[in-house]
Amino acid sequence: MDRIIEWLGNVAGALGVLVCLGSGLVRIAGGFYLGGVQLMPLFTAGTALMVMGCLAKLHLLTRMRR
């Protein structure tokens, strides 16, 4: 189970970084939409994915200390 949580944390974190990077680059280029989706909700979703990845890693760290 720990390996699944670790894998999900890694995937969520990496995907969140990519989503935030993509939406940030489009916004810097002057766009407001990416694939028909506004950039602010897309950036928020990327941030949420990174937080999910951090919480998964934190869960694993706290389980190791027991």
HELIX and SHEET records of a PDB file:
HELIX    1   1 ASP A    2  ILE A   28  1                                  27    
HELIX    2   2 LEU A   39  MET A   64  1                                  26    
SHEET    1   A 2 TYR A  33  LEU A  34  0                                        
SHEET    2   A 2 VAL A  37  GLN A  38 -1                                        
END                                                                             
